[in-house]
Structures are given as C-alpha cells and as structure tokens.
Amino acid sequence: MAYKYLVIVESPAKAKTIEKYLGRNYKVMASVGHIRDLPKSKMGIDVENNYEPHYISIRGKGDVIKSLKAAAKKAEKVFLASDPDREGEAIAWHLAYLLGLDLSEKNRVVFNEITKEAVKAAFKEPKTIDVDLVDAQQARRVLDRLVGYSISPILWRKVKKGLSAGRVQSVALKIIIDREKEIRAFVPEEYWSIDGNFKKEKKKFKANFWGVDGKKKKLPNAEAVKEVTQKITGKDFDVTKVEKKERKRNPALPFTTSSLQQEAARKLNFRTRKTMMVAQQLYEGIALGKQGTVGLITYMRTDSTRIADSAKNEAAEFIETTYGKEFSVHGGRKAKNAQGAQDAHEAVRPSSVLRTPDEMKKYLDKDQLKLYTLIWSRFVASQMTPAVLDTMKVTLAHNGVIFIANGSKVKFKGFMQVYVEGRDDGKEDKENILPDLQVGDVVNSVDIEPKQHFTQPPARFSEATLIKALEENGVGRPSTYAPTLDTIQRRYYVKLAQKRFEPTELGEIVNSLIVDFFPQIVDIHFTAGMEGDLDKVEEGKEDWIKVVDRFYKPFEVELTNAEEKIEKIQIKDEPAGFDCDLCGHPMVIKLGKYGKFYACSNFPDCRNTKPIIKEIGVICPVCHEGQVVERKSKKNRIFFGCSRYPECEFTSWDKPVGRDCPKCGKYLVEKKVKGGKQVVCVNGDYEENVQK
C-alpha cells in the first residue's frame, strides 16, 4: 500500500500544501468545496417532518466522489481537514456520510494556519465532528432555503422572472434604500465659517472663528458673518489662552474578516470578493522557494481579534529587535471582541511575523503582496506601544471676536512607525504645528476669509461602509458579507456608481413588496436575533429545529397573505421616441437583468436591441462629427467613446471637456486627483483648474 492515511480538504491548493508536510504515509485529496447540497430544482425541505433537509450529491461531482470513495477504501484511516468554521464542519459531515465514516471516531482535524508546525500538531490531536457546528450551518441553510424558495416564486409571478429574495440580502437592500430615501428627503441648510490666517513674526498658522464675547456662535447666514467681521477693526489679536496636553493614541486591533474587507477597500481599492479571493490564496499556501509551500496568514473568516500567546511573543521579540524596546508591548494588548462575535478562532494575522513583506515580495504577485503587507503591518502595529502626540489649543481674541487654533505634533511614533488605520471619509490625519505661543503674545491676521457652506446629505454606502453597517447591526457573519454584496448586484437590485451603491428601480420594487408583506425578513433586530440563535445552536444551547420553527410559523402566515394580496406589477415599457432601424416599429425602453435598454416593440418578430448611452454634450475630439458618449466596460467601469463607433474608434477613461489645449492644440480631459478634479492635456504638458 502506497499510503496508510487519507486526508480530505476542500481545495487542490490546500491539498498540495498539506501533503508536503505530512510525508509519504499520507495521501491528501480535495473535495473541491461542497459535495452534497439541497436540490436546485425544488425546495428540498420537508416542512411537515421537522424541516428535514433532502441532500443530494452536487451535479458534476460524481467523479470526485468516486475517486474519494476508492481512495478511502485503500486507507487504514480517513481524516477530514476542511476549514475551521461552520461551513468546513458541514463539508466534513457530508464527507463522513458519503464515505460511511463513524461519527464517534476522532477523524476531524482542525488548524487555524497552514504551516508545518500547526498541521502536524493538529494531526496529533484529532477530534470528532462537532455536530453542534453542523446543526448551526444546517439551520442557516434551511432558513435561507425556506425564505428564498418561498418568496422568489411570488416575485416571479407578480413582478418579473429571475428575481430572488434572501434573508440577509433583503436586509442589505433595505439598508441601501433607506439611505437613498434619506438623501432624497434631505433639505440643505446654509451655514458659514470664517477661516483666519495668522502669523507670529515669520511663522504662519491657521485658526477658525469660534464665538463672540466668550460664547460659541453659529453663523447661519451672511448677515451673521457681517456682524462678526464688522467687529474686526485691526490686525492685532491677543493670545488669551494656551492649552498644551500630551495625548496617547492606541493602535487598531488585528483584522477580523469585516475590518480586513473594509480596510482593503479603503487603502487598496479592492472589491470585497477580490479581498477574500486573495486572502484565500495567502491562507492556503504560497511556494517560498527552498522553504516549500507555506500558508502566510491565519484563517480569514473570523470575527475575533484574539491572538495566540506564541504569536504575541514572536511579535514582541521582532519589534524589539527591529524598532527598539520602547516600541514593544510585552504580552500584547488585551482586546475585547465585538458583541456577538463567535470567537471560534484567532484574528487574521501573519502565520509568522518574521516573514516580512520585503522578504516575501519575490514570491507574491502584486495583489498578494499588497494584501499581505496590509495584514502584516496591521498585526505588527497592534502589538506596539501607543503613539504620543503633543497637542496645543490656542485662543485668539480681538474686540470680543474669538478664533481658535488647534495644533498637534507627534512626540513618539509608537505603532505609527508601521501602520495607521484608514478612514471612511478618505481624509488623513496630518500634523499641524503651531508656533511657540504664550498668553499675552500678540499675533497678526494676514487675512480673514468667510466661506459659505451647505449641509450635505448622508453619503451612499460603499462596499466598506455597508459591511460596517451590517456588522454593527449584527446582520450576517464573516462568511456572508461577500456573497451578499455580490447577489444584490447580480440581481440588479443595486448598482455601483462612483464606488457607491445606488438602488435600481427593480430593487425598490422588490424591497417595497418585502417590506409590506414580509416585515420580519427585513427587520434588522429580528435578523440579528436570528444570528444570535444560530450562535446558540453552535454552542449546543439551542435545538436547530426549534429555531427554524420559531421563524417559519409566522413566516408561513405572511406567505399566505402575500399570495392573496400582492397584485401583479406591470413594469411598463417607456416610449424611446424613435423607430426601429430594422422594421420601422416604435422602439421602447425595457428593464432587463442588467438595467434599461432599447428594444423593438415588435418583439418577438423583431429582436433589435440597443444599449442606452448617455451623451455628455461634447463633440468627438478625433472625428469632430460624433458625440462623446458615456459607456461601460465589461467590469462596469465608465469610459467615454465616440457615438460613431466603429467608424470612429475614439475612447478615453477620462472625460473630454470640449476644449483644446492652449499649448499644443490636443484635447483636454478631466482627471480625478486627490482632493478634487483637474483639467489636463492628453499630452500631459498642461494642467489647469484644480477643484478642491
């Protein structure tokens, strides 16, 4: 016999890595994900018989199952080493069923990182399959199937074929639409600020208007500003108060799945799906030359910020050696997990802090290196001392008018030596160093500049901020964020415009029906409570059948009500205003899977369709005949092209502005730059109009 033991994991990459660690007595094979699931063609849940799921082998997995069964027969023992979460436990359970393994035997092997030490240690202490974990996953699957396969057919009959509804996706859609309603209802309010530029001797600094005669004053309009500026009769301002403080700033905690997805979106411009795909590659193993294949990070689906003591100790030694003793926090920083966190395993961290990004870059592709650097830096910073900042607040007064200047200076970098967390507003924390000012000093105003502003509506959700909202509300779990965002986009319930979610007409119709007829589904508190119940099932404190039953009984009543009361919604075609160039019938605007498009009203006799394109009011700078129109690439990125395509092949990622460069005569385009937009020549030798 060539091998004694068979080990089964999910992915071929993981199998390849582990086989190198275990030696010739072990054969490692991949199930390539799930091998059994509920049927696609029907509900597959026996509601009358304790919600018993009817599992079948997944279509196309026949050869995989056959080869696993054959290999299992030749082995003395089979080990199931799927991922360390509910999904992984369920895969192991399904494998055990198909291979006829005894659930009371210790054939389950779990490791949080794919390194030689971790894998070998796990095989020394195999466990039995955790049935509570399996039940929690099964309950989620059954709940999602009951919702999806009950509501979706109603949506097909009443609205449009191909629609779907899901437990978590419906909440995500409602959150996006509720924000859109806030934006539509928003009424801007005018307000003003007064910025002052001051100097002491030759050193300049900024201060902002605060109030008058010791009281804070709002500036709602130009009249209020005029009242203040009329009081400023000279350039001399007295320094009436100076407050100096030392402030400590703690580092961000190591990554959870959610915080990793958010930070990768902010700092690397990664979509959620891409972040998880690259993290999976880093977890499953990278070939490191003579070192062999090694998993560079711990498991990437987690809601815990906990760190193993061995990792803390290794980080402390590394930080002391690399940066100095004053940068190291011995024993690491104690952190409390977020409420509702499962804490099944550690935070996302490098499997060894000694594998620095600089050393790893020759083995990683561009995206892998970016994400690994982010994970490594965040973890190292989390184990470092706080940064120390000297802050200074100075009060300036002239004839009762008060300006305040705030300054800060980094006294000791601490963790900021390695990493600083990004912000959702895109702003960076910058030092603002004030001159050495004392009470009684006199400073001169260089200029006083009133500025008019209007309050802004709340921002639409980006992928990062939507994940943050779902997490804060306790909706979904680490494994659900990426597929949820993917589903609402694939169904065309929302679209991304400037990297922000906008609901579509179709999304608003579906949301309205679910809110009216299935309020329980989109109730955030109810959905969060359901997640808590699933966690109790995992802990062995709840029976999964009772959890499902508590949900399904009232849901069944809602279903009956919806069937009777939802009236068929006709999504009417809009007249396009021109005729078909093939048959002469009027063209109409239809709503399809990917948005609106032009189609011939003589369908199905005439199948002529055209994309809807948006003119930007600029003549093509190449042929000078066609209009420049907005188009979308296959990856949904906006670009600009000539309406006469393919006769004219002009395309540009940047928006032409309809003017020529005064230097060379080529056309000008509008480019996005940090802080606004800039008009530049396509030749790159001219720029103008930086809009802050």
Buried (B, 14 or more C-beta within 10 A) or exposed (E): EEBEBBBBBBBEBBBBBBBBBBEEEBBBBBBBBBBBBBBEEEBBBEBEEEBEBEBEBBEEBEEBBEEBEEBBEEBEBBBBBBBBBBBBBBBBBBBBEBBEBEBEEEBBBBBBBBBBEBBEEBBEEBEEBBEBBBBBBBBBBBBBBBBBBBBBBBBEEBBBEEBBBBBBBBBBBBBBBBBBEEEEEEEEEEBBEBBBBBBBEEEEBBBEBBBBEEEEBEBEEEEBBEEBBEEBEEBEBBBBEBEEEEEEBBBBBBBBBBBBBBBBBBBBEBBBBBBBBBBBBBBBBBEBEEEEBBBBBBBBBBBBBBBBEEBBBBBBBBBBEBBEEEBBBEEBBEBEBBEEBBEBBBBBBBBBBEBBBEEBBEBBEEBBBBBBBBBBBBBBBBBBBBBBBBBBBBBBBBEEBBBBBBBBEBBBBBBBBBBBBBEEEEEEEEEBEBBEBEEEBEBBBBEBEBEEEEEEBEEBBBBBBBBBBBBEBBBBBBBBBBBBBBBBBEBBBBBBEEEBBBBBEBBBBBBEBBBEBBEBBBBBEBBBBBBEBBBBBBEEEBBBBEBBEBBBEEBEEBBEEBBEEBEEBEEEBEEBEEEBEEEEBBBBBBBEEEBBBBBBBBBEEBEBBBEEBEEEEBBBBBBEEBBBBEBBEEEEEEBBBBBBBEEBEBBBEBBBBEEEBEEEEBBBBBEEEEEEBBBBBBEEEBBEEEEE
